[in-house]
Amino acid sequence: ATSSPCDVFINHRGTDTKRTVVSLLYDHFCRINLRPFLDNKNMKPGDRLFEKIDAAIKGCKIGLVIFSPRYCESYFCLHELALMTELNKKTIPIFCDVKPSELKVVRDGRMTSEEFRRFDMALEEAKYTVGLTFDSHKGNWSDVVKSVADIVTEGLLEVEEDEDEDEDEDEEESGPISFYYK
């Protein structure tokens, strides 16, 4: 059984953010009728980790990347980020308690040189994508959740408009003569 596509895939380092901003975002997205994907909420015992997560990323419309101090220590976080980048998913970075310049893929012998190259390339691209920064010691959690939800909602509208335009182009090319009115 395949799961229904999600609107937003939440990529995060669990030890840093799962019990705080990530849970708040997931709950808020559900309340406003978005379909978020969060590993511990959408996966069941027996699910194959990479299979389920990779399918969710392929089916999502937006990737929400929550960068945090220990983000780059996680092979899974970097794998998910690289897959989103390679699939040209719209990604929205949130820098939570970390500056973009502090994010680096570490060569620790646990990944191949090809994985290092993929992860480093994806991380560099994300660091140069406009996002939000949040200091959990000084910031207001409610404000950040609302700001992120507004940005994600706006991003979903853009993605859906792009999909509609792609479908319209397909319709125009369908026959020898076609009339198209807006």
C-alpha positions as CSV (number, residue, x, y, z in Angstrom):
1,A,0.0,0.0,0.0
2,T,1.4,3.4,-1.0
3,S,0.8,6.3,1.3
4,S,-0.8,9.4,0.0
5,P,1.6,12.2,-1.1
6,C,2.4,14.7,1.6
7,D,2.4,18.5,1.2
8,V,5.4,19.1,3.3
9,F,8.3,16.8,4.3
10,I,9.9,17.8,7.6
11,N,13.6,17.1,7.5
12,H,15.2,17.6,10.9
13,R,17.7,16.2,13.5
14,G,15.5,14.5,16.1
15,T,17.8,15.0,19.0
16,D,17.9,18.7,18.5
17,T,14.3,19.6,17.4
18,K,11.8,16.8,17.5
19,R,10.3,17.6,20.9
20,T,10.2,21.3,20.3
21,V,9.8,23.2,17.0
22,V,9.3,20.1,14.8
23,S,6.3,18.8,16.9
24,L,4.8,22.2,17.0
25,L,5.1,22.6,13.3
26,Y,3.7,19.1,12.6
27,D,0.6,19.8,14.8
28,H,0.1,23.2,13.3
29,F,0.2,21.9,9.8
30,C,-2.4,19.2,10.6
31,R,-4.6,21.9,12.2
32,I,-4.6,24.0,9.0
33,N,-5.3,20.9,6.9
34,L,-1.9,20.4,5.3
35,R,-0.4,16.9,5.1
36,P,3.0,16.9,6.7
37,F,5.4,13.9,6.8
38,L,7.3,13.4,10.0
39,D,9.1,10.1,10.5
40,N,7.8,9.2,14.0
41,K,4.2,10.3,13.1
42,N,3.9,8.7,9.7
43,M,5.9,5.5,10.1
44,K,4.9,2.2,11.7
45,P,6.9,-0.7,13.0
46,G,7.9,-2.9,10.1
47,D,8.2,0.1,7.6
48,R,11.5,0.1,5.7
49,L,13.2,3.3,6.7
50,F,14.8,4.5,3.4
51,E,11.9,3.1,1.3
52,K,9.2,5.0,3.2
53,I,11.2,8.2,3.6
54,D,12.4,8.3,0.0
55,A,8.8,7.7,-1.2
56,A,7.6,10.6,1.0
57,I,10.2,12.9,-0.3
58,K,9.4,11.9,-3.9
59,G,5.7,12.6,-3.3
60,C,6.0,15.8,-1.3
61,K,5.5,19.3,-2.7
62,I,7.8,21.1,-0.3
63,G,10.8,20.2,1.8
64,L,11.0,22.0,5.1
65,V,14.6,21.7,6.3
66,I,15.2,22.4,10.0
67,F,18.9,23.0,10.4
68,S,20.2,22.7,14.0
69,P,23.6,22.3,15.7
70,R,23.9,18.5,15.3
71,Y,22.1,18.3,11.9
72,C,25.2,17.5,9.9
73,E,26.1,14.6,12.2
74,S,23.1,12.7,10.8
75,Y,23.5,10.5,7.7
76,F,19.7,10.4,7.4
77,C,19.3,14.2,7.5
78,L,22.0,14.7,4.8
79,H,20.6,11.8,2.7
80,E,17.1,13.4,2.8
81,L,18.4,16.8,1.9
82,A,20.4,15.5,-1.0
83,L,17.4,13.6,-2.4
84,M,15.2,16.7,-2.1
85,T,17.9,18.7,-4.0
86,E,18.4,16.1,-6.7
87,L,14.6,15.9,-7.2
88,N,14.5,19.7,-7.5
89,K,12.0,20.0,-4.6
90,K,11.2,23.5,-3.4
91,T,13.0,23.6,0.0
92,I,12.6,26.1,2.8
93,P,15.5,26.2,5.3
94,I,15.0,27.1,8.9
95,F,18.2,27.8,10.8
96,C,17.4,26.9,14.4
97,D,20.2,27.8,16.8
98,V,22.8,27.5,14.0
99,K,24.3,29.9,11.4
100,P,24.5,28.7,7.8
101,S,28.3,29.1,8.0
102,E,28.5,26.6,10.8
103,L,27.0,23.8,8.7
104,K,29.6,21.5,7.2
105,V,29.6,17.8,6.1
106,V,32.2,16.0,8.1
107,R,34.4,13.3,6.6
108,D,34.3,10.7,9.3
109,G,34.7,7.5,7.3
110,R,31.0,6.6,7.5
111,M,30.1,7.7,4.0
112,T,31.6,7.1,0.6
113,S,33.3,9.9,-1.3
114,E,30.3,10.0,-3.7
115,E,27.9,10.4,-0.7
116,F,30.2,13.2,0.7
117,R,30.0,15.0,-2.7
118,R,26.2,14.7,-2.9
119,F,25.7,15.8,0.7
120,D,28.1,18.7,0.5
121,M,26.6,19.9,-2.7
122,A,23.0,19.8,-1.3
123,L,24.1,21.5,1.9
124,E,25.9,24.3,0.0
125,E,22.8,24.9,-2.1
126,A,20.5,25.0,1.0
127,K,22.8,27.4,2.8
128,Y,22.3,29.9,-0.1
129,T,18.5,29.5,-0.1
130,V,16.6,32.2,1.6
131,G,15.1,30.9,4.8
132,L,14.3,31.8,8.5
133,T,16.7,31.9,11.4
134,F,15.4,31.2,14.9
135,D,17.2,31.4,18.3
136,S,15.2,29.1,20.6
137,H,16.6,30.8,23.7
138,K,15.4,34.3,22.7
139,G,12.7,33.7,20.1
140,N,9.0,33.2,20.5
141,W,7.9,29.6,19.5
142,S,4.4,30.7,18.5
143,D,5.8,33.4,16.2
144,V,8.2,31.0,14.4
145,V,5.5,28.4,13.9
146,K,3.1,31.0,12.4
147,S,5.9,32.4,10.2
148,V,7.0,29.0,8.9
149,A,3.3,28.0,8.3
150,D,2.7,31.2,6.3
151,I,5.9,30.6,4.2
152,V,5.0,26.9,3.6
153,T,1.4,27.8,2.6
154,E,2.7,30.5,0.2
155,G,5.3,28.0,-1.2
156,L,2.6,25.3,-1.8
157,L,0.5,27.8,-3.7
158,E,3.5,28.6,-5.9
159,V,4.2,24.9,-6.5
160,E,0.6,24.2,-7.4
161,E,0.5,27.1,-9.8
162,D,3.7,25.8,-11.5
163,E,2.1,22.3,-11.7
164,D,-1.1,23.9,-13.2
165,E,1.0,25.7,-15.8
166,D,2.9,22.5,-16.7
167,E,-0.5,20.8,-17.2
168,D,-1.7,23.7,-19.4
169,E,1.4,23.4,-21.6
170,D,0.8,19.7,-22.0
171,E,-2.8,20.4,-23.1
172,E,-1.7,23.0,-25.6
173,E,0.7,20.5,-27.2
174,S,-1.9,17.6,-27.3
175,G,-3.2,17.9,-30.9
176,P,-2.5,19.3,-34.3
177,I,-4.9,22.2,-33.6
178,S,-5.8,23.3,-30.2
179,F,-7.6,26.3,-28.8
180,Y,-6.9,27.4,-25.3
181,Y,-8.8,30.1,-23.5
182,K,-8.0,31.4,-20.0
